[in-house]
C-alpha cells in the first residue's frame, strides 16, 4: 500500500508538507519493491528479513551470488 497524505493542519510548516509530498510521489512512482544493496550482513536478523546481498563483499552462506535473500530456518535462503 502506497503512502497517501492525510489531512494536514492549515498551520503545518511548508517544509513538512513538501516532505510528505515527496514521500507520496516516491512511493506512487515505484512499480515494485526495491532493495538497497547490502555489502555486509545485517546485525539484527529475524525470520522474514529480506535483503539484496552484493555477493562479493557479503556472501550469504558463503555463496558468491548477488541477489535477493530471505532469512528463515536459521539461515539465508536465496530467492533470485
C-alpha positions in Angstrom: 0.0 0.0 0.0 1.5 3.3 -1.0 1.6 6.3 1.3 -1.1 8.9 0.9 -1.0 12.3 2.6 -3.9 12.6 5.0 -5.5 15.8 6.4 -2.7 18.3 7.1 -3.4 21.1 9.6 -3.5 24.5 8.0 -0.7 25.7 10.2 1.7 22.8 9.2 5.1 24.1 8.2 5.7 24.3 4.4 8.8 22.1 4.7 6.8 19.3 6.3 4.1 19.4 3.6 6.8 19.4 0.9 8.5 16.3 2.5 5.2 14.5 2.8 4.5 15.1 -0.9 8.0 13.8 -1.8 7.3 10.6 0.1 3.9 10.2 -1.6 5.4 10.8 -5.1 8.3 8.4 -4.5 6.0 5.6 -3.4 3.5 6.1 -6.1 6.1 6.1 -8.9 7.6 2.7 -7.9 6.1 -0.2 -9.8 7.7 -2.9 -7.5 9.8 -3.4 -4.4 13.3 -2.0 -4.5 16.1 -3.0 -2.2 19.3 -1.2 -1.3 22.4 -3.4 -2.0 23.9 -4.6 1.3 27.7 -5.2 1.5 27.7 -6.7 5.0 25.3 -9.0 6.8 22.7 -7.1 8.9 23.5 -7.2 12.6 19.9 -8.0 13.5 18.4 -11.0 11.7 14.8 -12.2 12.1 12.6 -14.7 10.2 11.3 -13.0 7.1 14.0 -10.4 6.7 14.6 -10.0 3.0 17.6 -8.1 1.6 19.7 -7.8 -1.6 23.3 -9.0 -1.0 26.1 -7.8 -3.3 27.5 -11.3 -3.4 31.1 -10.1 -3.3 31.7 -8.3 0.0 28.9 -10.2 1.7 28.3 -13.8 0.5 25.3 -15.2 2.4 26.0 -18.8 3.4 29.4 -18.5 1.6 27.7 -18.4 -1.7 29.2 -15.7 -4.0 25.9 -14.8 -5.7 24.3 -11.4 -5.8 20.6 -11.4 -5.3 17.6 -11.3 -3.0 17.9 -13.4 0.1 15.4 -14.1 2.9 16.3 -15.2 6.4 14.4 -18.2 7.8 15.1 -21.5 9.3 18.2 -20.1 10.9 19.9 -19.4 7.6 19.8 -17.2 4.5 17.8 -18.6 1.5 18.4 -17.2 -2.0 15.3 -16.1 -3.8 17.0 -15.0 -7.0 
